[in-house]
Amino acid sequence: MKILITNDDGINAEGLRLLVEKAKKYGEILIVAPLYEQSAKSHSICIRRGIKIEENFMFPGVKAYTVDSTPADCVRYARYGLKADFDIVFSGINQGFNLGDDIMYSGTVAGASEGALVGKKAIAFSSYWGGFEGADEFFDEAMNFIFKNKLLEETDLLNVNFPKDINGIKITRQGKTHFNTLFVREGDEYFQRGEPHFELEKEVLESDICSVINDKISISPLTIDRTDIKSYNKFLK
């Protein structure tokens, strides 16, 4: 299997290094990662300025490039610039969950989504904010679950989240983050602050957030098709 690895925390991120080490047992690796952190850049791409791209030599024995743009552009450069032959995109491992509403803003998920857009399989990996213990210990278990249950035969795109302490794996759907967004003035600027309230999802047993609350790896199948199929079918009647 030929694996393209990207992320949104940047080429120097601890989660990227961990993902590269974990991915080596699954196939041949190519790394194309952002030069700088691109968190919450969603699926943006750069079309109004030039993009600086350089080969990187941080990973002995692994071809790597830095792209001064977003995770989506990293995948696009691999596909259309390098014309790389890859089967799957691994994006992450993000420092911080990508669950619920945050899926819409996540550069990590967007990197994987771009993989699906260019016709490949893709998995986004994220860990709880404080570290990577669960991802480090249970990465292979999550991959074995994915392969054993043939999840990538049914979907092109998976979103995987690792809590710190892990007690199982659950197939989930996107939940609600319940983030209390605040615009806080600091000096002459405003910053978006606030915090999620995961506890409000504790009764929504099928949600990705409920899964990590209960110390289970959340694996959610996602789609790049934004069509509301339920409404579409209703409108046709």
Backbone as CSV, one residue per row, in Angstrom:
resi,resn,N_x,N_y,N_z,CA_x,CA_y,CA_z,C_x,C_y,C_z
1,MET,0.848,-1.187,0.000,0.000,0.000,0.000,0.887,1.242,0.000
2,LYS,0.564,2.203,-0.848,1.313,3.457,-0.925,0.527,4.543,-0.182
3,ILE,1.182,5.132,0.817,0.513,6.031,1.759,1.047,7.448,1.621
4,LEU,0.153,8.401,1.405,0.497,9.818,1.472,0.127,10.317,2.856
5,ILE,1.087,10.929,3.545,0.838,11.453,4.888,0.877,12.975,4.860
6,THR,-0.129,13.587,5.462,-0.171,15.030,5.647,-0.730,15.326,7.030
7,ASN,-0.850,16.603,7.371,-1.451,16.995,8.647,-1.806,18.480,8.583
8,ASP,-2.291,19.016,9.706,-2.512,20.467,9.731,-1.712,21.150,10.830
9,ASP,-0.968,20.377,11.625,-0.141,20.958,12.676,1.254,21.319,12.181
10,GLY,1.567,20.973,10.948,2.841,21.353,10.375,3.884,20.248,10.405
11,ILE,4.928,20.434,9.619,5.948,19.413,9.410,6.684,19.038,10.690
12,ASN,6.744,19.948,11.661,7.487,19.691,12.898,6.641,19.085,14.007
13,ALA,5.391,18.772,13.728,4.473,18.336,14.774,4.801,16.931,15.285
14,GLU,4.638,16.765,16.592,4.853,15.454,17.216,3.906,14.411,16.641
15,GLY,2.651,14.801,16.398,1.675,13.856,15.870,2.028,13.347,14.489
16,LEU,2.643,14.196,13.672,3.079,13.758,12.347,4.191,12.725,12.464
17,ARG,5.153,12.989,13.337,6.243,12.033,13.529,5.714,10.693,14.012
18,LEU,4.751,10.719,14.924,4.161,9.480,15.419,3.442,8.740,14.303
19,LEU,2.685,9.464,13.484,1.949,8.829,12.393,2.897,8.198,11.378
20,VAL,3.996,8.866,11.087,4.972,8.307,10.153,5.519,6.991,10.683
21,GLU,5.857,6.958,11.969,6.394,5.717,12.552,5.355,4.603,12.538
22,LYS,4.121,4.939,12.859,3.062,3.926,12.888,2.726,3.433,11.487
23,ALA,2.802,4.317,10.502,2.374,3.966,9.144,3.381,3.086,8.412
24,LYS,4.623,3.075,8.868,5.667,2.348,8.146,5.346,0.863,7.964
25,LYS,4.640,0.283,8.911,4.334,-1.152,8.806,3.219,-1.447,7.804
26,TYR,2.543,-0.371,7.327,1.413,-0.580,6.430,1.732,-0.303,4.967
27,GLY,2.912,0.246,4.684,3.235,0.458,3.282,4.328,1.486,3.068
28,GLU,4.473,1.876,1.826,5.473,2.857,1.399,4.928,4.259,1.630
29,ILE,5.757,5.132,2.215,5.282,6.437,2.677,5.852,7.590,1.854
30,LEU,5.003,8.557,1.581,5.389,9.860,1.062,4.769,10.899,1.984
31,ILE,5.568,11.888,2.414,5.069,12.939,3.296,5.000,14.254,2.527
32,VAL,3.837,14.881,2.555,3.684,16.248,2.054,2.877,16.995,3.106
33,ALA,3.554,17.852,3.864,2.925,18.488,5.022,3.095,20.003,4.964
34,PRO,2.226,20.734,5.646,2.350,22.192,5.662,3.646,22.648,6.330
35,LEU,4.193,23.732,5.820,5.390,24.308,6.418,5.097,24.829,7.821
36,TYR,3.909,25.431,7.996,3.500,25.970,9.287,2.129,25.402,9.669
37,GLU,1.765,25.603,10.933,0.478,25.117,11.420,-0.667,25.705,10.597
38,GLN,-1.647,24.850,10.275,-2.792,25.257,9.467,-4.110,24.845,10.131
39,SER,-4.117,24.829,11.459,-5.317,24.408,12.184,-6.514,25.280,11.832
40,ALA,-7.674,24.648,11.730,-8.958,25.311,11.472,-9.003,26.021,10.119
41,LYS,-8.133,25.635,9.202,-8.169,26.206,7.849,-9.179,25.489,6.963
42,SER,-9.795,24.447,7.498,-10.810,23.697,6.776,-10.271,23.237,5.418
43,HIS,-11.092,23.399,4.348,-10.699,22.862,3.043,-10.198,23.962,2.102
44,SER,-9.657,25.019,2.681,-9.193,26.113,1.833,-7.974,25.702,1.015
45,ILE,-7.852,26.308,-0.164,-6.682,26.129,-1.018,-6.197,27.504,-1.456
46,CYS,-4.953,27.583,-1.870,-4.345,28.861,-2.249,-4.390,29.024,-3.764
47,ILE,-5.101,30.050,-4.242,-5.181,30.272,-5.691,-4.805,31.700,-6.090
48,ARG,-4.505,32.583,-5.120,-4.231,33.987,-5.425,-2.771,34.375,-5.210
49,ARG,-1.947,33.455,-4.790,-0.521,33.739,-4.626,0.258,32.469,-4.937
50,GLY,1.556,32.615,-5.098,2.401,31.455,-5.300,2.579,30.672,-4.016
51,ILE,2.955,29.415,-4.163,3.150,28.537,-3.013,4.606,28.072,-2.989
52,LYS,5.259,28.278,-1.867,6.634,27.822,-1.719,6.637,26.346,-1.323
53,ILE,7.325,25.529,-2.095,7.385,24.088,-1.853,8.848,23.657,-1.865
54,GLU,9.242,22.909,-0.847,10.624,22.457,-0.745,10.683,21.008,-0.281
55,GLU,11.731,20.308,-0.710,11.970,18.966,-0.194,12.468,19.094,1.242
56,ASN,12.084,18.128,2.068,12.441,18.138,3.477,13.178,16.847,3.814
57,PHE,14.187,16.956,4.690,15.032,15.795,4.968,14.992,15.385,6.441
58,MET,13.876,15.660,7.098,13.735,15.343,8.521,13.506,13.865,8.780
59,PHE,13.031,13.139,7.782,12.613,11.753,7.978,13.518,10.833,7.166
60,PRO,14.563,10.274,7.779,15.510,9.425,7.048,14.817,8.265,6.333
61,GLY,15.127,8.138,5.047,14.563,7.047,4.262,13.167,7.291,3.748
62,VAL,12.588,8.444,4.057,11.217,8.758,3.629,11.236,10.062,2.846
63,LYS,10.702,10.059,1.648,10.608,11.265,0.836,9.592,12.207,1.469
64,ALA,9.993,13.462,1.634,9.103,14.419,2.291,9.237,15.795,1.662
65,TYR,8.116,16.534,1.676,8.074,17.897,1.141,7.289,18.779,2.102
66,THR,7.659,20.060,2.138,6.855,21.047,2.856,6.175,21.961,1.846
67,VAL,4.946,22.320,2.154,4.133,23.188,1.308,3.668,24.367,2.159
68,ASP,3.956,25.569,1.723,3.550,26.756,2.471,2.089,27.075,2.167
69,SER,1.242,26.124,2.541,-0.195,26.271,2.327,-0.918,25.249,3.187
70,THR,-2.133,24.930,2.817,-3.036,24.143,3.647,-2.872,22.639,3.417
71,PRO,-3.470,21.816,4.309,-3.446,20.366,4.091,-4.058,19.946,2.755
72,ALA,-5.134,20.605,2.355,-5.738,20.265,1.066,-4.752,20.513,-0.070
73,ASP,-4.017,21.627,-0.011,-3.022,21.908,-1.040,-1.864,20.913,-0.991
74,CYS,-1.544,20.408,0.180,-0.501,19.379,0.285,-0.895,18.147,-0.523
75,VAL,-2.134,17.719,-0.362,-2.611,16.554,-1.110,-2.678,16.867,-2.598
76,ARG,-3.113,18.066,-2.923,-3.197,18.463,-4.325,-1.818,18.500,-4.972
77,TYR,-0.816,18.982,-4.235,0.541,19.000,-4.787,1.053,17.577,-5.018
78,ALA,0.782,16.683,-4.059,1.201,15.288,-4.231,0.567,14.681,-5.478
79,ARG,-0.717,14.970,-5.677,-1.459,14.371,-6.798,-1.135,15.039,-8.126
80,TYR,-1.161,16.358,-8.158,-1.057,17.062,-9.437,0.332,17.640,-9.708
81,GLY,1.103,17.905,-8.644,2.444,18.422,-8.817,3.479,17.318,-8.931
82,LEU,3.529,16.482,-7.919,4.452,15.345,-7.943,3.947,14.206,-8.812
83,LYS,2.631,14.223,-9.075,1.981,13.115,-9.792,2.304,11.792,-9.102
84,ALA,2.233,11.842,-7.773,2.568,10.675,-6.958,1.508,9.597,-7.089
85,ASP,1.961,8.384,-7.030,1.076,7.226,-7.073,0.841,6.752,-5.646
86,PHE,-0.301,7.112,-5.072,-0.613,6.680,-3.715,-2.019,6.084,-3.679
87,ASP,-2.233,5.209,-2.698,-3.514,4.516,-2.572,-4.416,5.139,-1.518
88,ILE,-3.786,5.742,-0.508,-4.557,6.222,0.642,-3.848,7.422,1.248
89,VAL,-4.634,8.317,1.836,-4.106,9.463,2.571,-4.312,9.214,4.062
90,PHE,-3.238,9.353,4.842,-3.315,9.402,6.297,-3.077,10.862,6.691
91,SER,-4.028,11.460,7.414,-3.894,12.852,7.822,-3.883,12.938,9.344
92,GLY,-2.841,13.557,9.900,-2.750,13.676,11.351,-1.342,13.349,11.850
93,ILE,-1.229,12.851,13.045,-2.262,12.711,14.057,-2.435,14.078,14.707
94,ASN,-3.639,14.628,14.660,-3.871,15.970,15.155,-3.806,16.023,16.669
95,GLN,-3.246,17.108,17.197,-3.271,17.348,18.633,-4.569,18.057,18.965
96,GLY,-5.531,17.297,19.440,-6.867,17.801,19.705,-7.883,17.038,18.889
97,PHE,-9.012,16.720,19.502,-10.067,15.988,18.812,-10.592,16.766,17.612
98,ASN,-11.046,16.044,16.614,-11.840,16.600,15.525,-13.167,15.851,15.508
99,LEU,-14.093,16.394,16.262,-15.382,15.757,16.515,-16.508,16.760,16.279
100,GLY,-17.700,16.246,16.040,-18.867,17.116,15.974,-18.708,18.246,14.985
101,ASP,-19.069,19.445,15.408,-19.009,20.627,14.536,-17.596,20.901,14.041
102,ASP,-16.596,20.538,14.842,-15.213,20.844,14.479,-14.761,20.128,13.211
103,ILE,-15.469,19.095,12.814,-15.155,18.411,11.560,-15.216,19.400,10.389
104,MET,-16.134,20.355,10.472,-16.301,21.323,9.384,-15.097,22.250,9.260
105,TYR,-14.439,22.539,10.370,-13.337,23.502,10.377,-11.971,22.837,10.272
106,SER,-11.914,21.548,10.486,-10.648,20.842,10.662,-9.798,20.776,9.393
107,GLY,-8.554,21.233,9.488,-7.611,21.028,8.398,-7.201,19.573,8.282
108,THR,-7.171,18.872,9.410,-6.836,17.443,9.399,-7.849,16.661,8.575
109,VAL,-9.123,16.879,8.863,-10.177,16.189,8.109,-10.171,16.637,6.653
110,ALA,-9.871,17.919,6.404,-9.831,18.412,5.031,-8.726,17.746,4.222
111,GLY,-7.570,17.506,4.863,-6.502,16.805,4.160,-6.944,15.428,3.708
112,ALA,-7.635,14.726,4.592,-8.168,13.414,4.221,-9.277,13.550,3.174
113,SER,-10.128,14.554,3.329,-11.228,14.761,2.387,-10.716,15.035,0.984
114,GLU,-9.616,15.797,0.880,-9.032,16.054,-0.435,-8.546,14.751,-1.059
115,GLY,-8.053,13.842,-0.219,-7.688,12.525,-0.722,-8.866,11.820,-1.366
116,ALA,-10.024,11.895,-0.698,-11.222,11.294,-1.274,-11.635,12.008,-2.559
117,LEU,-11.463,13.339,-2.592,-11.820,14.105,-3.787,-10.971,13.715,-4.999
118,VAL,-9.725,13.337,-4.760,-8.870,12.944,-5.886,-8.947,11.442,-6.153
119,GLY,-9.939,10.787,-5.550,-10.219,9.399,-5.889,-9.495,8.357,-5.082
120,LYS,-8.968,8.747,-3.910,-8.242,7.806,-3.068,-9.018,7.525,-1.786
121,LYS,-8.610,6.504,-1.074,-9.114,6.269,0.269,-8.406,7.224,1.217
122,ALA,-9.025,7.486,2.391,-8.416,8.462,3.289,-8.895,8.257,4.720
123,ILE,-7.977,8.508,5.659,-8.294,8.429,7.083,-7.699,9.648,7.782
124,ALA,-8.535,10.355,8.541,-8.074,11.439,9.402,-7.915,10.891,10.814
125,PHE,-6.781,11.193,11.452,-6.495,10.715,12.805,-6.315,11.910,13.739
126,SER,-6.986,11.867,14.889,-6.845,12.929,15.879,-6.787,12.325,17.273
127,SER,-6.133,13.054,18.176,-5.974,12.627,19.552,-6.489,13.719,20.479
128,TYR,-6.699,13.355,21.731,-7.134,14.358,22.706,-6.059,15.444,22.823
129,TRP,-6.441,16.618,23.336,-5.564,17.781,23.286,-4.252,17.579,24.051
130,GLY,-4.258,16.843,25.152,-3.094,16.796,26.021,-1.944,15.925,25.574
131,GLY,-2.133,15.035,24.628,-1.052,14.144,24.235,-1.497,13.067,23.263
132,PHE,-0.655,12.022,23.144,-0.883,10.995,22.126,-0.814,9.581,22.698
133,GLU,-1.006,9.435,24.007,-0.840,8.123,24.616,-1.771,7.071,24.003
134,GLY,-3.049,7.409,23.888,-4.009,6.452,23.338,-3.717,6.122,21.893
135,ALA,-3.378,7.147,21.111,-3.062,6.921,19.701,-1.815,6.060,19.556
136,ASP,-0.829,6.305,20.385,0.419,5.542,20.331,0.168,4.081,20.649
137,GLU,-0.588,3.828,21.697,-0.796,2.452,22.145,-1.797,1.687,21.291
138,PHE,-2.820,2.383,20.765,-3.932,1.676,20.127,-4.054,1.936,18.627
139,PHE,-3.045,2.569,18.021,-3.123,2.834,16.585,-3.316,1.543,15.795
140,ASP,-2.506,0.547,16.059,-2.612,-0.716,15.317,-3.941,-1.401,15.550
141,GLU,-4.462,-1.282,16.764,-5.765,-1.888,17.047,-6.859,-1.213,16.213
142,ALA,-6.782,0.108,16.085,-7.759,0.814,15.257,-7.631,0.408,13.800
143,MET,-6.398,0.299,13.301,-6.190,-0.105,11.911,-6.677,-1.531,11.679
144,ASN,-6.409,-2.416,12.629,-6.882,-3.797,12.493,-8.405,-3.849,12.445
145,PHE,-9.055,-3.006,13.244,-10.518,-2.933,13.237,-11.020,-2.468,11.877
146,ILE,-10.367,-1.466,11.323,-10.757,-0.941,10.015,-10.611,-1.997,8.927
147,PHE,-9.481,-2.699,8.938,-9.238,-3.703,7.902,-10.107,-4.946,8.109
148,LYS,-10.224,-5.395,9.350,-11.007,-6.600,9.641,-12.462,-6.420,9.236
149,ASN,-12.988,-5.240,9.493,-14.397,-4.974,9.187,-14.606,-4.372,7.799
150,LYS,-13.521,-4.291,7.019,-13.576,-3.837,5.629,-14.278,-2.487,5.485
151,LEU,-13.983,-1.589,6.422,-14.669,-0.297,6.422,-14.368,0.518,5.175
152,LEU,-13.139,0.424,4.688,-12.767,1.212,3.512,-13.289,0.616,2.209
153,GLU,-13.936,-0.534,2.296,-14.641,-1.049,1.122,-16.026,-0.426,1.004
154,GLU,-16.513,0.149,2.104,-17.853,0.735,2.137,-17.838,2.256,2.042
155,THR,-16.705,2.867,2.369,-16.596,4.331,2.337,-15.183,4.716,1.917
156,ASP,-15.029,5.928,1.429,-13.702,6.414,1.048,-13.022,7.190,2.163
157,LEU,-13.783,7.621,3.177,-13.263,8.591,4.143,-13.691,8.236,5.563
158,LEU,-12.687,8.097,6.445,-12.942,7.794,7.849,-12.321,8.871,8.734
159,ASN,-12.997,9.159,9.842,-12.495,10.106,10.839,-12.307,9.359,12.148
160,VAL,-11.049,9.255,12.601,-10.705,8.458,13.780,-10.211,9.377,14.884
161,ASN,-10.774,9.220,16.085,-10.364,10.026,17.239,-9.987,9.122,18.408
162,PHE,-8.807,9.386,19.000,-8.277,8.595,20.099,-8.366,9.369,21.416
163,PRO,-9.155,8.892,22.397,-9.077,9.486,23.730,-7.783,9.070,24.426
164,LYS,-7.550,9.609,25.607,-6.317,9.283,26.331,-6.337,7.851,26.824
165,ASP,-7.371,7.501,27.554,-7.538,6.144,28.082,-8.570,5.441,27.230
166,ILE,-8.232,4.265,26.734,-9.069,3.623,25.718,-9.617,2.283,26.210
167,ASN,-10.920,2.132,26.008,-11.608,0.909,26.394,-12.560,0.506,25.276
168,GLY,-11.998,0.206,24.102,-12.813,-0.257,23.000,-12.864,0.705,21.824
169,ILE,-13.601,0.286,20.810,-13.749,1.040,19.567,-15.223,1.075,19.203
170,LYS,-15.681,2.209,18.683,-17.092,2.338,18.327,-17.240,3.036,16.978
171,ILE,-18.120,2.501,16.133,-18.518,3.190,14.909,-19.517,4.275,15.295
172,THR,-19.278,5.495,14.838,-20.068,6.626,15.297,-20.527,7.499,14.137
173,ARG,-21.348,8.459,14.467,-21.726,9.510,13.526,-21.320,10.845,14.115
174,GLN,-21.325,11.875,13.296,-20.970,13.219,13.750,-21.985,13.716,14.766
175,GLY,-21.489,14.174,15.907,-22.355,14.716,16.937,-22.334,16.237,16.948
176,LYS,-22.630,16.825,18.111,-22.613,18.276,18.293,-21.574,18.618,19.356
177,THR,-20.724,19.594,19.051,-19.654,19.969,19.967,-20.163,20.831,21.122
178,HIS,-21.255,21.577,20.911,-21.816,22.457,21.948,-20.752,23.438,22.447
179,PHE,-20.123,24.142,21.517,-19.046,25.084,21.843,-19.635,26.449,22.138
180,ASN,-19.294,27.019,23.300,-19.817,28.353,23.651,-18.847,29.414,23.147
181,THR,-18.991,29.767,21.886,-18.069,30.701,21.237,-18.200,32.106,21.816
182,LEU,-17.039,32.706,22.109,-16.979,34.069,22.613,-15.977,34.861,21.787
183,PHE,-16.276,36.116,21.513,-15.301,37.019,20.912,-14.779,37.913,22.030
184,VAL,-13.507,37.739,22.352,-12.901,38.422,23.496,-11.886,39.442,22.999
185,ARG,-12.044,40.682,23.450,-11.099,41.728,23.040,-9.854,41.669,23.919
186,GLU,-8.719,41.616,23.263,-7.437,41.650,23.946,-6.581,42.683,23.239
187,GLY,-6.409,43.842,23.884,-5.724,44.948,23.237,-6.570,45.491,22.105
188,ASP,-5.996,45.559,20.913,-6.716,46.077,19.755,-7.336,44.983,18.894
189,GLU,-7.291,43.749,19.385,-7.764,42.630,18.576,-8.817,41.820,19.328
190,TYR,-9.604,41.093,18.533,-10.575,40.167,19.097,-10.122,38.732,18.828
191,PHE,-10.303,37.885,19.823,-9.948,36.475,19.702,-11.192,35.632,19.951
192,GLN,-11.310,34.551,19.176,-12.400,33.623,19.398,-12.000,32.643,20.499
193,ARG,-12.725,32.698,21.590,-12.458,31.855,22.747,-13.683,30.994,23.045
194,GLY,-13.605,30.271,24.122,-14.705,29.413,24.535,-14.237,28.001,24.771
195,GLU,-15.192,27.114,24.992,-14.858,25.713,25.237,-16.024,24.822,24.852
196,PRO,-15.719,23.576,24.480,-16.796,22.646,24.145,-17.453,22.105,25.411
197,HIS,-18.688,21.698,25.272,-19.399,21.057,26.379,-19.813,19.654,25.930
198,PHE,-18.827,18.775,25.976,-19.052,17.398,25.540,-20.110,16.700,26.399
199,GLU,-20.248,17.140,27.655,-21.179,16.468,28.552,-22.613,16.516,28.040
200,LEU,-22.915,17.476,27.173,-24.272,17.583,26.627,-24.572,16.493,25.606
201,GLU,-23.538,15.749,25.203,-23.723,14.650,24.249,-23.712,13.283,24.926
202,LYS,-23.686,13.256,26.246,-23.484,11.980,26.944,-24.626,10.989,26.743
203,GLU,-25.796,11.481,26.370,-26.936,10.590,26.132,-27.112,10.242,24.661
204,VAL,-26.317,10.875,23.789,-26.421,10.612,22.348,-25.446,9.485,22.023
205,LEU,-25.878,8.285,22.238,-24.978,7.137,22.274,-24.273,6.879,20.951
206,GLU,-24.879,7.294,19.847,-24.278,7.012,18.538,-23.268,8.074,18.112
207,SER,-23.108,9.159,18.871,-22.274,10.264,18.427,-20.793,10.026,18.702
208,ASP,-19.962,10.684,17.894,-18.517,10.582,18.070,-18.083,11.133,19.428
209,ILE,-18.747,12.183,19.879,-18.385,12.798,21.153,-18.722,11.899,22.328
210,CYS,-19.873,11.272,22.295,-20.238,10.319,23.349,-19.231,9.179,23.417
211,SER,-18.730,8.770,22.264,-17.750,7.678,22.215,-16.483,8.040,22.987
212,VAL,-15.898,9.213,22.716,-14.651,9.562,23.396,-14.887,9.886,24.868
213,ILE,-16.076,10.393,25.212,-16.413,10.604,26.623,-16.309,9.290,27.377
214,ASN,-16.690,8.217,26.701,-16.681,6.892,27.318,-15.421,6.103,27.002
215,ASP,-14.358,6.818,26.633,-13.022,6.231,26.452,-12.961,5.217,25.321
216,LYS,-13.758,5.425,24.299,-13.717,4.544,23.133,-13.191,5.305,21.917
217,ILE,-12.380,4.625,21.130,-11.953,5.201,19.861,-13.185,5.404,18.990
218,SER,-13.338,6.600,18.473,-14.455,6.903,17.584,-14.000,6.778,16.126
219,ILE,-14.734,5.990,15.350,-14.478,5.879,13.913,-15.764,6.245,13.180
220,SER,-15.722,7.371,12.465,-16.908,7.853,11.758,-16.690,7.840,10.256
221,PRO,-17.602,7.229,9.509,-17.550,7.357,8.050,-18.077,8.723,7.643
222,LEU,-17.318,9.429,6.827,-17.726,10.753,6.356,-17.939,10.733,4.848
223,THR,-18.536,11.801,4.344,-18.765,11.914,2.912,-18.329,13.290,2.429
224,ILE,-17.848,13.360,1.211,-17.509,14.654,0.617,-18.665,15.205,-0.204
225,ASP,-19.725,14.439,-0.353,-20.919,14.884,-1.069,-21.785,15.689,-0.103
226,ARG,-21.936,16.990,-0.354,-22.685,17.852,0.563,-24.195,17.819,0.297
227,THR,-24.644,17.013,-0.632,-26.071,16.946,-0.949,-26.872,16.409,0.234
228,ASP,-27.949,17.087,0.578,-28.898,16.588,1.568,-29.813,15.587,0.844
229,ILE,-29.432,14.318,0.898,-30.126,13.291,0.115,-31.592,13.156,0.529
230,LYS,-31.877,13.277,1.819,-33.252,13.157,2.292,-34.129,14.236,1.657
231,SER,-33.638,15.470,1.673,-34.405,16.568,1.068,-34.455,16.436,-0.445
232,TYR,-33.323,16.043,-1.032,-33.267,15.871,-2.484,-34.350,14.895,-2.955
233,ASN,-34.436,13.760,-2.287,-35.442,12.770,-2.679,-36.859,13.278,-2.455
234,LYS,-37.043,14.061,-1.382,-38.362,14.612,-1.110,-38.752,15.633,-2.173
235,PHE,-37.791,16.456,-2.600,-38.076,17.484,-3.593,-38.451,16.877,-4.939
236,LEU,-37.963,15.675,-5.217,-38.259,15.034,-6.497,-39.670,14.484,-6.584
237,LYS,-40.324,14.318,-5.429,-41.660,13.731,-5.436,-42.690,14.720,-5.968
